[in-house]
Amino acid sequence: MQRPIHTLERDLEALRAAWADSMPAFGARLGGAQTEIEQMSDSGLVRVTDLLAQVRRDAEALLARAAAEVANRSGQDFGDTGLAKTQGFHSPQRLIAASTGASRSDAAKLIAVGTATAERQTFGGERLPSRHPHVAAALQAADLSLEAASAITSMLDRVAVRADPARADIAEAGLVGLASQVSLEILLRGVREAEARLDQDGVEPREEELHQERWLTMREDGNGMVHLHARLDPESAAPVKAAIEALVSDVLRRREPQPCGEGPVLEDPRSIPQIQADALAALARHTLGCTQTLTPLAKTTVVVRMNHETLVDGIGHARIDGINQPISASTARRMSADADLIPAVFGRDSLPLDLGRAARFFTRAQRLALAERDGGCASCGQNIGYVEAHHIDWWERDRGPTDLANGVMLCSFCHHTVHREDWRIRVTAGEVWFIPPSHVDPQQVPRLGGRARFELRADAAA
C-alpha cells in the first residue's frame, strides 16, 4: 500500500529537478544581485510555479487527513481525555488553527474535507470507501485543491438526503474532472448548476434563505466618504448588476478604437471601480429626476433563461444572465411579470440567426443565442455583461459569415489574446473548443470552453 506521503516526496523531487534545470547555465544574469527565482528562464519559472502548486496540493491533502484524525481523536466520546483538550485547546478547530496559523473557519474546512474524503470503518471493523471517492482520489493524486474539494463535498453533503445516489456520483466525477481544468471561480458555477439539478426541490428554499439574508447599509466616515455595503439575493441583484454593467460597458467600449476610425477614442482615466461608482450615482440621479432612459440602458434587459418544460410545469430552475446562482421556476415567472420576458428559445423562423455575408454585425437574437451557448466569455468565463460577439473567421481577412457557427462571445482581453497568440477556435455540435498555439501547448490539445465546461457534466446527472 502506498504511503500517504509518497506523492509529496515524488513531487518534491520533481520540483528540485525543475528548479535546477531552470537556472542559467553560466551563472546569474546581468543586472546585479538576483535571487534564484529572478534568474530563472520564463519557461522554467512557469514549470517551477506549476510544481510548487502541485506540492501545495500534496501538503493540503495530507493536512486535511491529519486534521480529520485530530478531530476524530478529539470527539465527545473522549471527554477531557480527547486529543485537543489534552493539548490545551477547547476544540480540534482551535488546535488546527493554532498549528496552521489560519482562522478557525479554515481549520474547520480542513477537518470537513478530511472527514468527507477519509475511508470509513463499520462497527465490525470492515473498511469502507470514502463518502466521496472521486474527490478523495483526486486529492490523493494532488489533482484537486482544498478549496475545490470543499466546494464539491459540501454541496454533495447538502443534497445527499434528496439526491439520487447514482446521479450524485456522476456529478461528483464530472466536477472533479472540471476542477482539474478550470479556475475555482468557474468550478463554483458548475457546483451551483449541479446542485440545482441534483436537488430541484431545494432551489426555492435556498433562494428564500438568500432573500432573507439581503441587506444594504450606508454610513459616512470622518473623512466625508460614504460607505455602501450590500448583500443581495439573485433576484434583487439582477437589475442592479445589469444596469451598472451596461453603463460600465458603454464607457469601456468608447475607450477602444472604433472600426474604420468611427468616432473618437474616449480619454477616461477612471478605474473600473470608479466607473461602477459613477454608474450607481447616475442611476440614482436618473430615478430622482430624469425623464428619459439613459442611452446605454435603453437596450439593456435582464435575461432569464429556462427550458420549456420548466416554464410549463414549474419544476426545475432557471438562470439570470450575469448571475451564477440558479433561481427557481417560480422566481423566473415572477420576474417575467415585471418586465418583458426573453425566453431562451432560439432558432425559430422569426429569428434570423444565420445572416451569412449579408450583415457584418451580429444581431440581438444572435447575441442572445451565443450567450446561451457560451455563458459569458467562452474562454475565461468573464461575466456576460463584459463580453461581445466576435467572428471566429474574421469578417474582412477570412470573409467569415455572421453565423452562430462562426460566432463566439469573448471579453476584450481574451479577444486580443486569441488573435495575438494565434489561438484557433472550433465550434462542434454546439461546443466551443480553443486550440492553443504550440508555444503554449506543444501537443495543442483542444480545451473545452463556453457553458459546456460545467453543464455537460451536470447534464450527465440529469
VOPAGU-2260 file (C-alpha; in pm, 1 decimal, decimal comma):
REM VOPAGU-2260
SITE   aa  ch    i         X         Y         Z
SITE  MET   A    0       0,0       0,0       0,0
SITE  GLN   A    1     138,7     340,8     -99,5
SITE  ARG   A    2     236,4     561,5     192,9
SITE  PRO   A    3      29,1     883,4     211,6
SITE  ILE   A    4     346,0    1091,9     200,0
SITE  HIS   A    5     482,5     920,4    -113,0
SITE  THR   A    6     310,2    1160,3    -353,6
SITE  LEU   A    7     455,3    1459,4    -170,5
SITE  GLU   A    8     804,6    1310,0    -179,9
SITE  ARG   A    9     772,1    1237,2    -552,8
SITE  ASP   A   10     658,8    1588,7    -636,8
SITE  LEU   A   11     929,0    1744,7    -420,0
SITE  GLU   A   12    1188,9    1553,5    -621,5
SITE  ALA   A   13    1032,4    1678,2    -944,1
SITE  LEU   A   14    1041,0    2033,4    -804,9
SITE  ARG   A   15    1408,1    2005,7    -714,2
SITE  ALA   A   16    1491,8    1883,5   -1065,5
SITE  ALA   A   17    1285,6    2155,8   -1235,7
SITE  TRP   A   18    1439,8    2420,6   -1011,3
SITE  ALA   A   19    1790,9    2312,6   -1109,2
SITE  ASP   A   20    1704,1    2293,7   -1479,4
SITE  SER   A   21    1555,8    2644,9   -1469,8
SITE  MET   A   22    1880,4    2809,7   -1361,9
SITE  PRO   A   23    2101,7    2977,2   -1626,7
SITE  ALA   A   24    2387,1    2760,7   -1748,1
SITE  PHE   A   25    2655,5    3025,1   -1689,8
SITE  GLY   A   26    2555,2    3179,8   -1359,7
SITE  ALA   A   27    2348,2    3486,9   -1280,5
SITE  ARG   A   28    2215,7    3717,1   -1549,5
SITE  LEU   A   29    2349,9    4068,3   -1586,9
SITE  GLY   A   30    2196,9    4338,9   -1374,0
SITE  GLY   A   31    2331,2    4291,8   -1023,9
SITE  ALA   A   32    2247,7    4055,2    -741,5
SITE  GLN   A   33    1941,9    3839,1    -808,4
SITE  THR   A   34    1762,6    3566,3    -623,3
SITE  GLU   A   35    1746,7    3222,4    -780,8
SITE  ILE   A   36    1385,5    3274,6    -885,3
SITE  GLU   A   37    1476,3    3603,0   -1056,6
SITE  GLN   A   38    1744,9    3418,2   -1254,9
SITE  MET   A   39    1507,0    3155,2   -1393,8
SITE  SER   A   40    1406,9    3141,6   -1758,3
SITE  ASP   A   41    1043,3    3219,1   -1841,7
SITE  SER   A   42     960,1    2856,1   -1921,2
SITE  GLY   A   43    1149,9    2739,7   -1612,9
SITE  LEU   A   44     960,9    2981,3   -1389,7
SITE  VAL   A   45     626,5    2858,2   -1521,5
SITE  ARG   A   46     732,2    2495,4   -1465,4
SITE  VAL   A   47     851,9    2569,0   -1111,3
SITE  THR   A   48     528,5    2756,2   -1035,3
SITE  ASP   A   49     320,9    2460,0   -1154,1
SITE  LEU   A   50     520,9    2218,3    -939,2
SITE  LEU   A   51     504,7    2445,1    -634,8
SITE  ALA   A   52     126,2    2444,4    -675,0
SITE  GLN   A   53     137,4    2064,3    -701,6
SITE  VAL   A   54     339,6    2037,7    -381,3
SITE  ARG   A   55      95,7    2272,5    -210,7
SITE  ARG   A   56    -194,2    2046,4    -308,8
SITE  ASP   A   57       1,7    1745,2    -178,9
SITE  ALA   A   58      52,9    1917,7     154,7
SITE  GLU   A   59    -309,9    2029,2     176,1
SITE  ALA   A   60    -431,1    1674,7     115,1
SITE  LEU   A   61    -208,5    1538,9     391,9
SITE  LEU   A   62    -306,1    1823,9     622,4
SITE  ALA   A   63    -675,1    1753,0     565,3
SITE  ARG   A   64    -622,1    1386,3     654,1
SITE  ALA   A   65    -428,8    1481,1     965,5
SITE  ALA   A   66    -691,1    1738,7    1066,1
SITE  ALA   A   67    -969,2    1482,9    1030,8
SITE  GLU   A   68    -778,2    1239,4    1250,8
SITE  VAL   A   69    -718,8    1512,0    1510,9
SITE  ALA   A   70   -1094,2    1578,1    1512,0
SITE  ASN   A   71   -1164,2    1205,6    1536,6
SITE  ARG   A   72    -938,4    1171,5    1842,4
SITE  SER   A   73   -1092,8    1481,4    1997,5
SITE  GLY   A   74   -1456,1    1365,2    1978,2
SITE  GLN   A   75   -1707,3    1398,9    2258,3
SITE  ASP   A   76   -1669,7    1030,3    2341,8
SITE  PHE   A   77   -1320,5    1103,4    2471,9
SITE  GLY   A   78   -1433,2    1377,5    2708,5
SITE  ASP   A   79   -1142,8    1558,6    2874,3
SITE  THR   A   80    -900,4    1293,0    2750,6
SITE  GLY   A   81    -956,3    1391,1    2385,0
SITE  LEU   A   82    -652,3    1498,2    2188,8
SITE  ALA   A   83    -742,3    1867,3    2155,7
SITE  LYS   A   84    -820,2    1915,1    2524,1
SITE  THR   A   85    -512,5    1730,5    2644,0
SITE  GLN   A   86    -312,7    1972,3    2425,9
SITE  GLY   A   87    -483,9    2267,2    2594,1
SITE  PHE   A   88    -737,2    2353,1    2322,7
SITE  HIS   A   89   -1113,1    2380,9    2358,9
SITE  SER   A   90   -1178,0    2214,6    2020,0
SITE  PRO   A   91    -992,8    2045,5    1733,5
SITE  GLN   A   92   -1062,0    2352,8    1519,5
SITE  ARG   A   93    -865,5    2567,5    1763,7
SITE  LEU   A   94    -579,1    2318,8    1769,1
SITE  ILE   A   95    -556,1    2307,9    1389,8
SITE  ALA   A   96    -588,3    2686,7    1365,1
SITE  ALA   A   97    -300,7    2730,7    1610,2
SITE  SER   A   98     -89,7    2478,7    1419,9
SITE  THR   A   99    -151,0    2631,4    1075,6
SITE  GLY   A  100    -172,8    2995,7    1177,1
SITE  ALA   A  101    -502,3    3015,3     990,7
SITE  SER   A  102    -853,7    3102,7    1104,8
SITE  ARG   A  103   -1086,8    2861,0    1279,4
SITE  SER   A  104   -1311,3    2860,8     972,3
SITE  ASP   A  105   -1014,9    2749,6     759,8
SITE  ALA   A  106    -936,3    2482,9    1019,3
SITE  ALA   A  107   -1298,1    2367,0    1010,1
SITE  LYS   A  108   -1274,3    2340,2     630,7
SITE  LEU   A  109    -963,7    2121,6     660,7
SITE  ILE   A  110   -1141,8    1894,3     906,4
SITE  ALA   A  111   -1458,1    1878,4     693,9
SITE  VAL   A  112   -1270,2    1788,1     375,2
SITE  GLY   A  113   -1054,7    1533,9     554,9
SITE  THR   A  114   -1360,4    1373,0     713,6
SITE  ALA   A  115   -1562,3    1373,4     390,8
SITE  THR   A  116   -1284,8    1202,6     194,8
SITE  ALA   A  117   -1149,8     963,7     459,3
SITE  GLU   A  118   -1205,4     588,8     442,8
SITE  ARG   A  119   -1470,6     463,8     683,3
SITE  GLN   A  120   -1499,0     164,8     911,6
SITE  THR   A  121   -1801,6     -40,2    1014,3
SITE  PHE   A  122   -1870,1    -145,0    1373,4
SITE  GLY   A  123   -1734,2    -483,7    1274,2
SITE  GLY   A  124   -1405,0    -333,8    1162,2
SITE  GLU   A  125   -1469,2    -361,3     787,3
SITE  ARG   A  126   -1306,8     -89,0     577,2
SITE  LEU   A  127   -1540,7     114,6     356,6
SITE  PRO   A  128   -1451,5     365,2      84,0
SITE  SER   A  129   -1483,3     739,0     131,3
SITE  ARG   A  130   -1826,2     901,4     107,9
SITE  HIS   A  131   -1684,4    1092,7    -188,1
SITE  PRO   A  132   -1440,6     856,6    -359,8
SITE  HIS   A  133   -1378,1    1070,8    -669,9
SITE  VAL   A  134   -1278,7    1372,2    -460,8
SITE  ALA   A  135   -1069,5    1150,9    -232,6
SITE  ALA   A  136    -877,5    1001,5    -526,0
SITE  ALA   A  137    -815,4    1342,9    -682,2
SITE  LEU   A  138    -693,5    1482,2    -350,5
SITE  GLN   A  139    -456,0    1192,1    -302,6
SITE  ALA   A  140    -319,2    1243,6    -654,7
SITE  ALA   A  141    -283,4    1618,8    -586,7
SITE  ASP   A  142    -515,7    1693,6    -880,1
SITE  LEU   A  143    -755,1    1892,7    -662,9
SITE  SER   A  144    -708,5    2192,1    -435,5
SITE  LEU   A  145    -853,5    2204,0     -87,0
SITE  GLU   A  146   -1091,8    2485,2    -185,4
SITE  ALA   A  147   -1222,3    2285,8    -481,0
SITE  ALA   A  148   -1262,6    1971,4    -270,4
SITE  SER   A  149   -1450,4    2170,9      -6,3
SITE  ALA   A  150   -1687,7    2323,4    -262,8
SITE  ILE   A  151   -1772,5    1985,5    -414,4
SITE  THR   A  152   -1806,3    1781,7     -93,9
SITE  SER   A  153   -2006,9    2045,0      95,2
SITE  MET   A  154   -2253,9    2067,1    -194,6
SITE  LEU   A  155   -2287,2    1688,9    -217,4
SITE  ASP   A  156   -2344,0    1666,5     157,0
SITE  ARG   A  157   -2617,0    1931,3     137,0
SITE  VAL   A  158   -2813,6    1739,3    -126,4
SITE  ALA   A  159   -2735,9    1387,2      -3,7
SITE  VAL   A  160   -3076,0    1332,8     160,7
SITE  ARG   A  161   -3275,9    1420,0    -151,5
SITE  ALA   A  162   -3044,2    1344,0    -445,2
SITE  ASP   A  163   -3034,1    1013,0    -627,5
SITE  PRO   A  164   -2702,0     845,9    -527,7
SITE  ALA   A  165   -2619,1     738,3    -883,4
SITE  ARG   A  166   -2672,8    1088,6   -1021,1
SITE  ALA   A  167   -2472,9    1237,5    -735,8
SITE  ASP   A  168   -2183,5    1002,8    -814,0
SITE  ILE   A  169   -2187,3    1107,8   -1181,4
SITE  ALA   A  170   -2198,3    1474,6   -1081,8
SITE  GLU   A  171   -1908,4    1426,1    -839,1
SITE  ALA   A  172   -1692,2    1263,3   -1106,6
SITE  GLY   A  173   -1777,5    1538,3   -1355,2
SITE  LEU   A  174   -1699,5    1819,4   -1111,6
SITE  VAL   A  175   -1367,3    1661,0   -1015,9
SITE  GLY   A  176   -1275,9    1646,8   -1384,3
SITE  LEU   A  177   -1382,2    2008,6   -1428,7
SITE  ALA   A  178   -1177,4    2120,9   -1127,6
SITE  SER   A  179    -858,1    1994,2   -1287,8
SITE  GLN   A  180    -913,3    2215,6   -1593,5
SITE  VAL   A  181   -1054,9    2547,7   -1474,6
SITE  SER   A  182   -1023,9    2810,5   -1204,3
SITE  LEU   A  183   -1213,0    2786,8    -876,7
SITE  GLU   A  184   -1449,0    3061,1    -994,5
SITE  ILE   A  185   -1561,7    2856,5   -1296,1
SITE  LEU   A  186   -1583,0    2542,0   -1083,6
SITE  LEU   A  187   -1820,8    2714,8    -841,8
SITE  ARG   A  188   -2053,9    2787,7   -1133,2
SITE  GLY   A  189   -2052,8    2417,5   -1213,9
SITE  VAL   A  190   -2114,3    2328,5    -848,9
SITE  ARG   A  191   -2416,9    2559,9    -830,3
SITE  GLU   A  192   -2557,0    2420,4   -1154,8
SITE  ALA   A  193   -2505,4    2061,3   -1038,1
SITE  GLU   A  194   -2674,4    2134,1    -705,9
SITE  ALA   A  195   -2978,5    2279,6    -881,1
SITE  ARG   A  196   -3006,6    1968,5   -1099,4
SITE  LEU   A  197   -2947,2    1716,9    -821,2
SITE  ASP   A  198   -3189,5    1883,4    -579,4
SITE  GLN   A  199   -3456,4    2062,3    -780,9
SITE  ASP   A  200   -3689,2    2086,6    -481,0
SITE  GLY   A  201   -3417,0    2261,7    -285,1
SITE  VAL   A  202   -3367,2    2555,7    -523,3
SITE  GLU   A  203   -3660,2    2757,9    -392,2
SITE  PRO   A  204   -3586,6    2705,7     -18,4
SITE  ARG   A  205   -3221,8    2803,4     -73,3
SITE  GLU   A  206   -3342,3    3103,0    -269,1
SITE  GLU   A  207   -3565,7    3211,1      19,4
SITE  GLU   A  208   -3270,8    3182,8     257,6
SITE  LEU   A  209   -3065,5    3409,5      32,4
SITE  HIS   A  210   -3354,6    3655,3       8,7
SITE  GLN   A  211   -3382,5    3676,0     387,3
SITE  GLU   A  212   -3009,4    3745,9     412,3
SITE  ARG   A  213   -3019,5    4052,7     185,0
SITE  TRP   A  214   -2911,8    4385,4     331,9
SITE  LEU   A  215   -2767,7    4723,0     247,7
SITE  THR   A  216   -2602,8    4965,4     491,7
SITE  MET   A  217   -2490,6    5325,2     446,9
SITE  ARG   A  218   -2260,9    5524,9     672,9
SITE  GLU   A  219   -2043,7    5834,4     647,5
SITE  ASP   A  220   -1691,7    5825,0     787,6
SITE  GLY   A  221   -1492,5    6106,5     944,6
SITE  ASN   A  222   -1334,8    6198,5     611,3
SITE  GLY   A  223   -1667,3    6262,4     445,1
SITE  MET   A  224   -1671,7    5941,4     239,5
SITE  VAL   A  225   -1999,8    5749,5     235,2
SITE  HIS   A  226   -1966,6    5370,8     259,3
SITE  LEU   A  227   -2227,1    5149,5      91,7
SITE  HIS   A  228   -2219,4    4779,0     175,0
SITE  ALA   A  229   -2472,4    4531,6      41,3
SITE  ARG   A  230   -2552,5    4163,3      12,1
SITE  LEU   A  231   -2824,0    4095,7    -244,2
SITE  ASP   A  232   -3001,3    3777,9    -345,4
SITE  PRO   A  233   -3000,3    3695,2    -719,6
SITE  GLU   A  234   -3345,5    3836,1    -791,4
SITE  SER   A  235   -3269,0    4166,6    -618,2
SITE  ALA   A  236   -2919,3    4192,1    -764,5
SITE  ALA   A  237   -3008,0    4114,4   -1125,4
SITE  PRO   A  238   -3146,2    4456,8   -1233,4
SITE  VAL   A  239   -2884,0    4645,7   -1028,1
SITE  LYS   A  240   -2599,5    4444,2   -1178,1
SITE  ALA   A  241   -2737,7    4460,8   -1532,9
SITE  ALA   A  242   -2783,2    4839,1   -1520,2
SITE  ILE   A  243   -2437,2    4913,9   -1375,8
SITE  GLU   A  244   -2266,3    4674,9   -1616,4
SITE  ALA   A  245   -2445,4    4836,0   -1911,4
SITE  LEU   A  246   -2310,6    5177,7   -1815,4
SITE  VAL   A  247   -1961,0    5043,6   -1748,5
SITE  SER   A  248   -1956,7    4850,6   -2076,4
SITE  ASP   A  249   -2057,5    5166,2   -2262,4
SITE  VAL   A  250   -1755,0    5350,0   -2120,4
SITE  LEU   A  251   -1516,8    5062,9   -2193,0
SITE  ARG   A  252   -1646,9    5031,1   -2547,5
SITE  ARG   A  253   -1584,8    5400,6   -2614,8
SITE  ARG   A  254   -1231,5    5365,5   -2479,0
SITE  GLU   A  255   -1136,1    5124,2   -2757,3
SITE  PRO   A  256   -1051,5    5230,5   -3115,0
SITE  GLN   A  257   -1361,1    5212,5   -3333,7
SITE  PRO   A  258   -1366,8    5015,2   -3662,6
SITE  CYS   A  259   -1275,8    5225,0   -3964,3
SITE  GLY   A  260   -1198,9    5518,7   -3734,8
SITE  GLU   A  261   -1567,7    5575,4   -3648,7
SITE  GLY   A  262   -1573,0    5824,6   -3364,0
SITE  PRO   A  263   -1301,0    5942,8   -3124,4
SITE  VAL   A  264   -1147,8    5721,1   -2855,8
SITE  LEU   A  265   -1273,0    5822,2   -2509,7
SITE  GLU   A  266    -994,4    5955,2   -2285,7
SITE  ASP   A  267   -1104,4    5830,5   -1944,6
SITE  PRO   A  268    -853,9    5776,2   -1660,5
SITE  ARG   A  269   -1106,5    5618,2   -1422,2
SITE  SER   A  270   -1057,8    5267,8   -1282,3
SITE  ILE   A  271   -1333,7    5007,4   -1316,2
SITE  PRO   A  272   -1444,1    5051,6    -950,7
SITE  GLN   A  273   -1463,7    5427,8   -1005,7
SITE  ILE   A  274   -1671,9    5383,2   -1320,9
SITE  GLN   A  275   -1904,1    5149,3   -1128,2
SITE  ALA   A  276   -1943,1    5407,9    -851,6
SITE  ASP   A  277   -2025,7    5678,7   -1106,4
SITE  ALA   A  278   -2273,2    5442,5   -1275,5
SITE  LEU   A  279   -2457,7    5388,6    -947,1
SITE  ALA   A  280   -2475,6    5763,7    -893,2
SITE  ALA   A  281   -2604,2    5811,2   -1249,4
SITE  LEU   A  282   -2879,2    5556,5   -1191,2
SITE  ALA   A  283   -2986,8    5732,2    -872,7
SITE  ARG   A  284   -2995,2    6073,6   -1043,9
SITE  HIS   A  285   -3198,8    5924,8   -1326,0
SITE  THR   A  286   -3451,3    5780,1   -1081,9
SITE  LEU   A  287   -3483,7    6109,8    -892,9
SITE  GLY   A  288   -3538,4    6340,8   -1187,5
SITE  CYS   A  289   -3462,0    6216,2   -1538,3
SITE  THR   A  290   -3747,0    6184,5   -1784,9
SITE  GLN   A  291   -3559,1    5976,0   -2043,0
SITE  THR   A  292   -3381,5    5643,6   -2017,7
SITE  LEU   A  293   -3002,2    5664,6   -2008,8
SITE  THR   A  294   -2879,5    5568,8   -2357,7
SITE  PRO   A  295   -2679,0    5257,2   -2258,0
SITE  LEU   A  296   -2978,8    5133,2   -2057,8
SITE  ALA   A  297   -3227,2    5166,4   -2343,9
SITE  LYS   A  298   -3106,5    4834,6   -2485,9
SITE  THR   A  299   -3042,0    4665,6   -2151,8
SITE  THR   A  300   -3265,8    4377,3   -2047,8
SITE  VAL   A  301   -3246,3    4127,5   -1766,0
SITE  VAL   A  302   -3241,6    3793,8   -1949,7
SITE  VAL   A  303   -3391,3    3494,7   -1769,6
SITE  ARG   A  304   -3314,9    3155,4   -1923,9
SITE  MET   A  305   -3516,2    2839,4   -1861,6
SITE  ASN   A  306   -3621,7    2540,2   -2066,9
SITE  HIS   A  307   -3976,4    2495,9   -2189,7
SITE  GLU   A  308   -4058,0    2207,6   -1953,5
SITE  THR   A  309   -3961,1    2416,0   -1651,4
SITE  LEU   A  310   -4172,3    2704,4   -1777,5
SITE  VAL   A  311   -4476,8    2476,9   -1820,1
SITE  ASP   A  312   -4465,1    2257,9   -1509,0
SITE  GLY   A  313   -4283,5    2495,3   -1272,6
SITE  ILE   A  314   -4032,8    2227,7   -1166,5
SITE  GLY   A  315   -3662,6    2289,8   -1202,9
SITE  HIS   A  316   -3451,6    2600,4   -1216,5
SITE  ALA   A  317   -3363,2    2897,0   -1435,2
SITE  ARG   A  318   -3066,9    3131,4   -1479,0
SITE  ILE   A  319   -3026,0    3508,0   -1492,4
SITE  ASP   A  320   -2759,1    3638,4   -1728,2
SITE  GLY   A  321   -2465,8    3763,1   -1521,5
SITE  ILE   A  322   -2572,7    3582,6   -1200,5
SITE  ASN   A  323   -2418,7    3241,3   -1132,2
SITE  GLN   A  324   -2666,3    3128,2    -866,5
SITE  PRO   A  325   -2961,6    2938,8   -1023,8
SITE  ILE   A  326   -3311,9    3060,4    -939,4
SITE  SER   A  327   -3637,4    2867,9    -904,3
SITE  ALA   A  328   -3902,2    2846,1   -1174,0
SITE  SER   A  329   -4144,5    3046,1    -958,2
SITE  THR   A  330   -3895,5    3331,8    -925,9
SITE  ALA   A  331   -3838,4    3332,3   -1302,7
SITE  ARG   A  332   -4213,7    3357,1   -1357,2
SITE  ARG   A  333   -4241,6    3640,6   -1103,4
SITE  MET   A  334   -3960,6    3833,0   -1271,9
SITE  SER   A  335   -4124,4    3789,4   -1611,2
SITE  ALA   A  336   -4439,9    3953,7   -1475,1
SITE  ASP   A  337   -4243,5    4271,8   -1400,8
SITE  ALA   A  338   -4061,6    4301,7   -1734,5
SITE  ASP   A  339   -4055,4    4172,4   -2088,5
SITE  LEU   A  340   -3957,9    3806,0   -2081,8
SITE  ILE   A  341   -3685,2    3697,4   -2321,7
SITE  PRO   A  342   -3710,2    3317,8   -2332,6
SITE  ALA   A  343   -3409,1    3104,1   -2415,0
SITE  VAL   A  344   -3576,0    2952,4   -2721,1
SITE  PHE   A  345   -3376,4    3019,2   -3032,9
SITE  GLY   A  346   -3377,2    2923,0   -3399,0
SITE  ARG   A  347   -3739,1    2998,6   -3491,6
SITE  ASP   A  348   -3804,4    3132,4   -3839,4
SITE  SER   A  349   -3875,4    3473,7   -3690,1
SITE  LEU   A  350   -3518,3    3494,2   -3557,8
SITE  PRO   A  351   -3265,2    3520,3   -3843,0
SITE  LEU   A  352   -2973,5    3360,1   -3663,4
SITE  ASP   A  353   -2763,1    3293,5   -3973,3
SITE  LEU   A  354   -2701,0    3600,6   -4185,2
SITE  GLY   A  355   -2405,0    3480,9   -4391,2
SITE  ARG   A  356   -2228,1    3776,6   -4550,8
SITE  ALA   A  357   -2543,4    3989,1   -4561,2
SITE  ALA   A  358   -2456,5    4175,2   -4241,6
SITE  ARG   A  359   -2131,2    4238,0   -4060,2
SITE  PHE   A  360   -2256,8    4274,0   -3702,7
SITE  PHE   A  361   -2433,2    4005,3   -3502,6
SITE  THR   A  362   -2798,9    4073,7   -3429,9
SITE  ARG   A  363   -2951,3    4090,7   -3082,5
SITE  ALA   A  364   -3110,8    3749,2   -3136,8
SITE  GLN   A  365   -2774,1    3603,9   -3235,0
SITE  ARG   A  366   -2601,3    3757,6   -2933,5
SITE  LEU   A  367   -2865,6    3608,8   -2702,1
SITE  ALA   A  368   -2819,6    3268,7   -2864,6
SITE  LEU   A  369   -2439,9    3290,9   -2835,6
SITE  ALA   A  370   -2473,9    3399,5   -2472,0
SITE  GLU   A  371   -2686,4    3092,0   -2403,8
SITE  ARG   A  372   -2418,7    2866,9   -2553,9
SITE  ASP   A  373   -2110,5    3041,5   -2411,2
SITE  GLY   A  374   -2241,2    3167,4   -2074,4
SITE  GLY   A  375   -2014,2    3474,2   -2080,3
SITE  CYS   A  376   -1663,6    3483,4   -2221,2
SITE  ALA   A  377   -1625,5    3140,7   -2377,9
SITE  SER   A  378   -1256,4    3141,4   -2288,2
SITE  CYS   A  379   -1213,2    3280,5   -1934,6
SITE  GLY   A  380   -1574,2    3286,7   -1811,4
SITE  GLN   A  381   -1590,5    3666,1   -1770,3
SITE  ASN   A  382   -1935,5    3799,3   -1682,6
SITE  ILE   A  383   -2181,8    3820,7   -1970,3
SITE  GLY   A  384   -2204,4    4198,3   -1918,5
SITE  TYR   A  385   -1845,6    4249,5   -2034,4
SITE  VAL   A  386   -1829,9    4039,0   -2349,4
SITE  GLU   A  387   -1904,3    4091,9   -2716,3
SITE  ALA   A  388   -1984,2    3863,9   -3008,6
SITE  HIS   A  389   -1685,0    3815,6   -3240,0
SITE  HIS   A  390   -1627,6    3637,1   -3569,6
SITE  ILE   A  391   -1409,9    3325,3   -3540,7
SITE  ASP   A  392   -1310,2    3354,8   -3905,2
SITE  TRP   A  393   -1257,6    3728,0   -3943,3
SITE  TRP   A  394   -1512,4    3926,3   -4140,2
SITE  GLU   A  395   -1260,5    4105,3   -4362,3
SITE  ARG   A  396    -947,5    3888,4   -4365,3
SITE  ASP   A  397   -1116,1    3544,8   -4383,3
SITE  ARG   A  398   -1450,2    3650,2   -4536,3
SITE  GLY   A  399   -1617,9    3482,6   -4239,0
SITE  PRO   A  400   -2000,0    3477,1   -4225,5
SITE  THR   A  401   -2209,6    3631,5   -3948,1
SITE  ASP   A  402   -2347,8    3293,9   -3834,1
SITE  LEU   A  403   -2371,5    3125,6   -3496,6
SITE  ALA   A  404   -2120,3    2860,8   -3600,9
SITE  ASN   A  405   -1874,0    3142,2   -3674,5
SITE  GLY   A  406   -1951,2    3346,3   -3364,2
SITE  VAL   A  407   -1807,7    3337,9   -3013,5
SITE  MET   A  408   -1853,8    3553,0   -2703,3
SITE  LEU   A  409   -1519,8    3691,1   -2580,0
SITE  CYS   A  410   -1408,5    3958,5   -2336,6
SITE  SER   A  411   -1169,2    4220,0   -2469,0
SITE  PHE   A  412    -861,9    4058,9   -2309,7
SITE  CYS   A  413    -932,4    3710,4   -2447,5
SITE  HIS   A  414   -1027,2    3852,7   -2787,4
SITE  HIS   A  415    -689,6    4022,6   -2818,8
SITE  THR   A  416    -507,2    3720,0   -2676,1
SITE  VAL   A  417    -667,1    3483,8   -2928,1
SITE  HIS   A  418    -553,0    3699,9   -3216,8
SITE  ARG   A  419    -213,4    3797,1   -3076,8
SITE  GLU   A  420    -112,0    3445,6   -2969,9
SITE  ASP   A  421    -276,8    3272,6   -3269,1
SITE  TRP   A  422    -521,6    3050,3   -3080,7
SITE  ARG   A  423    -768,2    2863,7   -3300,1
SITE  ILE   A  424   -1137,8    2825,3   -3215,4
SITE  ARG   A  425   -1359,6    2542,4   -3330,9
SITE  VAL   A  426   -1737,1    2505,1   -3279,4
SITE  THR   A  427   -1860,0    2146,2   -3294,1
SITE  ALA   A  428   -2212,7    2030,6   -3205,7
SITE  GLY   A  429   -2276,4    2346,0   -3006,0
SITE  GLU   A  430   -1948,1    2319,4   -2811,9
SITE  VAL   A  431   -1667,7    2576,2   -2827,9
SITE  TRP   A  432   -1311,9    2440,5   -2831,6
SITE  PHE   A  433    -996,5    2650,0   -2800,4
SITE  ILE   A  434    -681,7    2507,1   -2959,8
SITE  PRO   A  435    -369,3    2660,7   -2803,9
SITE  PRO   A  436     -64,9    2759,0   -3009,2
SITE  SER   A  437     236,5    2527,6   -2994,7
SITE  HIS   A  438     434,1    2760,4   -2768,4
SITE  VAL   A  439     158,0    2729,8   -2505,3
SITE  ASP   A  440      96,2    2356,6   -2551,7
SITE  PRO   A  441     325,6    2161,7   -2786,8
SITE  GLN   A  442      57,5    1891,4   -2815,7
SITE  GLN   A  443    -209,9    2153,7   -2893,8
SITE  VAL   A  444    -475,8    1962,4   -2700,8
SITE  PRO   A  445    -815,6    2132,7   -2753,7
SITE  ARG   A  446    -966,3    2294,4   -2442,5
SITE  LEU   A  447   -1340,5    2295,7   -2391,0
SITE  GLY   A  448   -1487,6    2641,9   -2341,0
SITE  GLY   A  449   -1827,9    2801,4   -2301,9
SITE  ARG   A  450   -2106,9    2684,1   -2075,7
SITE  ALA   A  451   -2042,5    2322,2   -2173,7
SITE  ARG   A  452   -1740,6    2319,4   -1941,6
SITE  PHE   A  453   -1967,9    2262,5   -1647,1
SITE  GLU   A  454   -2312,7    2199,1   -1791,7
SITE  LEU   A  455   -2220,7    1885,3   -1987,9
SITE  ARG   A  456   -2106,5    1722,6   -1668,8
SITE  ALA   A  457   -2415,7    1838,2   -1489,0
SITE  ASP   A  458   -2632,7    1706,9   -1774,0
SITE  ALA   A  459   -2483,9    1362,8   -1715,5
SITE  ALA   A  460   -2651,8    1368,9   -1375,7
SITE  ALA   A  461   -2990,3    1460,4   -1518,2
